[in-house]
């Protein structure tokens, strides 16, 4: 009899097997490990021997989180980092050198854009920011020296979608690797490796951890590529995830399916109500038929369309920027905070906060209007959330 493929709900709840009889991964805080003898030490350093060496290289608690995430993504391996930006910097740094080129989205997390325009530019790595929702635009931006194509899908904060399979084909034809930031979707809604991505990246701080109490990042893919990222980012640059953080992330990931099912169902309902509200000019949610990439979302995303909603307020006498700030100031239940994937719902006004480091022109090119608000839906009652939004909208 063929072995049953277990559902993601089961895989998430069980996590990676712990050593011995422990149901939960023990927190191993040792920074170094004893060798039996010279031969054992040499074998471990050569990679042919069993056992740990030093916490910066590997740690059993971190390993449990990495194996759990790899299972959820259908990946051979994963490597964890101290933060999502540690993961992003490490995956880019592992595969580019001075003179190389990266293709990245116009609509991208502002700190990722800052990393490419700042540190990597100073190190001789150039970047082209294009509309990655158009595979033709990606193809046109690729140069002989292009080594990486980066994308976020859904994108932060506008929730545009990238056709992963199409862009993967473009990257592969050019000899470049495709890296997908799937933080907004999580493995519950999307598995980029199944669509041809070479690596998938998450800010584990967000929905993977799920409780707003731990920082982390993770990259998953083939064992060979993950080993390169680990060697560069963890062993050399030292962007090491602590054992206690790994424990919290592994614990949070056990309820990923439950939390995402609740939050995405609420997000879909709030998106429908916002779209019908006269004070809202536009709503971006992949589950809405009005979303320009709705058909792609139906093919590429599973079990719903995620817990993130972006909406643009209608113009007021005060202007879009002030309208966005007024609504931001008037919510009561929903927290005014950055981040996402928490049990609490969180509201962000990108033009004032997360994307303020981008110029007005850069924000405009990315579709980030002054009146845009990004709602990260939590697990509260949907009618309580709507009552808060509706009351705030009435005062804008």
C-alpha positions in Angstrom: 0.0 0.0 0.0 1.3 3.5 -0.9 2.3 5.6 2.0 -0.2 8.4 2.6 1.1 12.0 2.0 0.3 13.8 5.2 -1.5 17.1 5.2 0.2 20.4 6.0 -1.9 20.7 9.1 -0.4 17.4 10.4 3.1 18.3 9.3 2.9 21.7 11.1 1.4 20.3 14.3 4.1 17.6 14.6 7.1 19.6 13.5 10.5 17.9 13.1 11.1 14.7 15.2 13.0 15.4 18.4 15.9 13.3 19.6 15.1 10.6 22.1 11.7 10.5 23.8 11.1 14.3 23.8 7.8 15.4 22.2 9.2 18.9 22.0 12.7 19.9 20.8 14.9 20.5 23.8 16.6 23.9 24.1 20.4 23.1 23.6 22.3 26.2 24.6 25.8 24.8 24.5 28.2 26.9 22.4 30.7 24.0 21.8 30.6 20.2 21.8 33.0 17.6 23.1 34.9 15.4 20.6 35.7 11.8 21.4 39.2 12.0 19.9 41.3 13.6 17.2 39.8 11.4 14.5 36.3 12.3 15.6 37.1 16.0 15.6 38.6 15.8 12.1 35.7 13.8 10.8 33.2 16.4 12.1 35.1 19.3 10.5 35.3 17.4 7.3 31.6 16.8 7.3 31.8 13.0 7.3 31.3 12.5 11.1 28.2 12.7 13.2 27.7 15.3 15.9 27.9 19.0 16.5 31.0 21.3 16.5 30.1 24.9 17.5 26.8 26.7 17.8 27.5 29.1 15.0 27.9 26.1 12.6 24.9 24.1 13.8 22.7 23.6 16.9 20.2 20.8 17.6 17.4 23.2 18.5 17.9 25.3 15.4 18.2 22.2 13.3 14.7 21.1 14.5 13.2 24.3 13.3 15.1 24.1 10.0 13.9 20.6 9.4 10.3 21.5 10.3 10.3 24.4 7.8 11.9 22.3 5.1 9.2 19.7 5.5 6.4 22.4 5.2 8.1 23.8 2.0 8.8 20.4 0.4 12.5 21.3 0.5 15.6 19.2 0.9 17.0 21.5 3.5 16.7 24.9 5.2 18.9 27.3 7.1 17.8 29.7 9.8 19.1 33.2 10.6 18.7 35.8 13.3 16.2 37.8 11.3 14.5 38.0 7.9 17.0 40.6 6.7 19.8 38.4 7.9 18.3 35.7 5.6 17.9 38.2 2.7 21.5 39.6 3.0 22.9 36.1 3.3 21.1 34.6 0.3 22.1 37.5 -2.0 25.7 37.6 -0.7 26.1 33.9 -1.2 25.5 34.1 -5.0 26.8 37.5 -6.1 30.2 39.1 -6.5 31.4 42.5 -7.6 30.3 43.1 -11.1 27.2 40.9 -10.9 23.7 42.0 -11.4 20.4 41.4 -9.5 16.8 41.8 -10.8 14.4 42.9 -8.0 10.7 44.0 -7.8 9.6 47.6 -7.9 7.2 46.7 -5.1 9.5 45.2 -2.5 10.0 45.5 1.2 11.8 48.8 1.7 14.7 47.4 3.7 15.4 44.8 0.9 15.5 47.6 -1.6 17.8 49.7 0.7 20.1 46.7 1.0 20.5 46.4 -2.7 20.7 50.1 -3.3 23.1 50.6 -0.4 25.5 47.9 0.8 25.5 45.7 -2.3 25.8 48.7 -4.6 28.8 49.9 -2.7 30.3 46.4 -3.1 29.9 46.6 -6.9 26.7 44.6 -7.3 24.1 46.5 -9.4 20.3 46.0 -9.3 17.5 46.7 -11.7 14.0 47.2 -10.1 11.3 46.2 -12.5 7.6 45.1 -12.6 8.1 41.4 -11.8 4.4 40.8 -12.3 5.4 40.9 -16.0 7.7 38.1 -17.0 8.6 40.0 -20.1 9.9 42.9 -18.0 12.0 40.5 -16.0 13.5 39.1 -19.3 14.2 42.6 -20.6 16.1 43.5 -17.4 18.3 40.5 -17.4 22.0 41.0 -18.4 24.8 38.5 -19.0 26.0 39.3 -15.5 22.6 38.7 -13.8 23.0 36.1 -11.1 19.8 36.4 -9.1 16.1 37.3 -9.7 14.4 38.3 -6.5 10.6 38.6 -5.9 8.1 38.8 -3.2 4.7 37.2 -3.8 2.3 38.5 -2.6 4.4 41.7 -2.6 4.8 44.1 0.3 2.7 46.2 0.7 0.6 46.3 -2.5 -0.1 42.5 -2.7 0.8 42.2 -6.3 1.6 38.6 -7.4 4.5 37.1 -9.4 3.9 34.2 -11.7 6.6 32.0 -10.1 6.7 29.4 -12.8 6.9 32.0 -15.6 9.7 34.0 -13.9 11.5 30.8 -12.9 11.6 29.9 -16.6 13.0 33.3 -17.5 15.7 33.1 -14.8 16.7 29.6 -15.7 17.1 30.4 -19.4 19.5 33.2 -18.4 21.5 31.0 -16.0 20.2 33.0 -13.0 18.5 31.7 -9.8 15.1 32.7 -8.6 14.6 33.5 -4.9 11.0 34.0 -3.7 10.2 35.8 -0.5 7.0 34.0 0.5 6.6 35.6 3.9 3.1 36.9 3.3 1.8 33.6 2.0 3.6 31.1 4.3 3.9 27.4 3.2 0.2 27.1 4.2 -0.9 29.1 1.2 2.0 28.7 -1.3 5.0 26.5 -1.9 7.3 28.4 -4.4 9.7 25.5 -4.9 6.9 23.5 -6.5 6.5 26.2 -9.1 10.2 26.3 -10.1 11.8 28.7 -7.6 15.4 27.8 -6.6 15.1 29.1 -3.0 12.2 30.3 -0.8 12.8 32.9 1.9 10.7 33.9 5.0 10.9 36.4 7.7 10.1 33.8 10.3 9.4 36.7 12.7 6.0 36.9 11.0 3.4 34.2 10.6 5.8 31.2 11.1 6.5 32.4 14.7 3.1 33.8 14.8 3.0 35.5 18.3 5.1 38.6 17.8 7.7 37.6 20.3 10.7 36.3 18.4 12.9 37.4 15.4 14.1 35.0 12.8 14.6 34.3 9.1 14.9 31.1 7.1 15.8 30.0 3.5 14.8 26.7 2.1 15.7 24.8 -1.1 18.0 22.1 -2.4 20.6 20.8 0.0 23.4 22.1 -2.2 22.1 25.7 -2.5 21.2 25.8 1.2 24.7 24.7 2.1 26.1 27.6 0.2 23.8 30.1 2.0 24.6 28.5 5.3 28.4 28.8 4.7 28.2 32.4 3.7 25.5 33.8 6.1 25.8 31.7 9.2 29.4 30.4 9.4 31.1 33.4 7.8 28.9 36.4 8.5 27.5 35.0 11.8 23.8 35.9 11.4 23.0 33.0 13.8 19.6 32.2 15.2 19.7 31.5 18.9 18.5 28.2 20.3 15.7 29.9 22.4 14.5 31.8 19.3 14.5 28.5 17.3 12.5 26.9 20.1 9.9 29.7 19.9 9.7 29.5 16.1 9.3 25.8 16.1 6.6 26.0 18.7 4.8 28.8 16.9 4.9 26.9 13.6 2.9 24.1 15.2 -0.3 26.3 15.0 0.5 27.8 11.6 -2.3 26.0 9.8 -4.9 26.9 12.4 -3.9 30.6 12.6 -3.6 31.1 8.8 -7.0 29.4 8.2 -8.6 31.8 10.7 -6.7 34.9 9.6 -7.1 34.4 5.9 -10.8 33.8 6.2 -11.2 37.0 8.2 -9.0 38.9 5.7 -11.2 37.7 2.8 -14.3 39.0 4.6 -12.8 42.3 5.5 -11.6 42.8 1.9 -15.1 42.3 0.7 -16.5 44.8 3.2 -13.8 47.3 2.5 -14.4 47.1 -1.3 -18.0 48.0 -0.7 -17.3 50.9 1.5 -17.7 54.4 -0.1 -14.7 55.8 1.7 -12.4 53.2 0.1 -11.1 53.8 -3.4 -9.4 50.5 -4.0 -8.8 47.2 -2.2 -5.9 44.8 -3.1 -6.5 41.2 -1.9 -5.7 38.2 -4.1 -8.9 36.5 -3.2 -11.1 39.3 -4.7 -12.2 38.9 -8.3 -11.2 42.6 -8.8 -7.5 41.8 -8.0 -5.6 42.0 -11.3 -3.8 38.7 -10.5 -6.8 36.8 -9.1 -6.6 34.1 -11.7 -2.9 33.6 -10.9 -3.7 33.5 -7.2 -6.2 30.7 -7.8 -3.6 28.6 -9.6 -0.6 29.4 -7.4 -2.0 29.8 -3.9 -3.8 27.1 -1.9 -6.2 27.0 1.1 -7.1 30.7 0.7 -5.3 33.9 -0.2 -3.5 35.0 2.9 -4.0 37.3 5.9 -2.8 40.6 4.3 -5.1 43.3 2.9 -4.1 46.6 1.3 -6.5 49.4 0.7 -6.4 52.9 -0.6 -8.7 55.6 0.8 -10.8 57.8 -1.3 -9.6 61.4 -1.7 -10.6 63.8 1.0 -10.3 67.5 1.5 -7.1 66.8 3.6 -5.4 64.8 0.8 -4.5 61.2 0.6 -1.6 61.4 3.0 -3.6 63.0 5.8 -6.5 60.6 5.1 -4.2 57.7 5.7 -2.8 59.2 8.8 -6.3 60.0 10.2 -7.6 56.5 9.7 -4.4 55.1 11.2 -4.9 57.3 14.3 -8.5 56.3 14.8 -8.5 52.5 15.0 -8.7 51.2 18.6 -8.8 47.4 18.5 -6.4 47.1 15.7 -2.8 47.9 16.8 -0.8 50.6 15.0 2.4 48.6 14.5 4.7 47.2 11.9 5.2 43.5 11.3 2.5 41.0 10.4 1.5 37.4 11.1 0.7 38.1 14.8 -2.3 37.0 16.7 -3.2 40.7 16.9 -4.3 42.5 13.8 -1.8 45.2 12.9 -2.2 48.4 10.7 0.6 50.1 8.9 0.6 53.4 6.9 3.5 52.6 4.6 4.1 56.2 3.3 4.7 57.3 6.9 6.5 54.3 8.2 7.9 51.2 6.5 8.4 52.8 3.1 9.2 56.4 4.1 12.8 55.7 3.2 11.8 55.4 -0.4 11.4 58.6 -2.4 7.9 59.7 -3.5 8.8 58.7 -7.1 10.0 55.2 -6.0 6.8 54.7 -4.0 4.7 55.9 -6.9 6.4 53.5 -9.3 5.8 50.7 -6.8 2.1 51.6 -6.5 2.4 52.7 -2.9 0.0 55.7 -2.7 0.0 58.2 0.2 -3.4 56.9 1.2 -2.5 53.2 1.2 -2.9 51.2 4.4 -1.7 47.7 5.0 -3.8 45.5 7.3 -2.2 42.4 8.7 -5.2 40.4 10.0 -4.9 38.4 13.2 -7.1 35.8 14.8 -9.7 38.1 16.4 -13.4 37.9 15.7 -14.0 39.3 12.2 -17.0 41.4 13.2 -15.0 43.1 16.0 -12.3 44.0 13.5 -14.9 45.3 11.1 -16.6 47.4 13.7 -13.2 49.0 14.5 -12.4 49.7 10.8 -15.9 51.0 10.0 -15.9 53.4 13.0 -12.4 54.7 11.9 -13.5 55.1 8.3 -16.5 57.2 9.4 -14.1 59.7 11.0 -11.7 60.1 8.0 
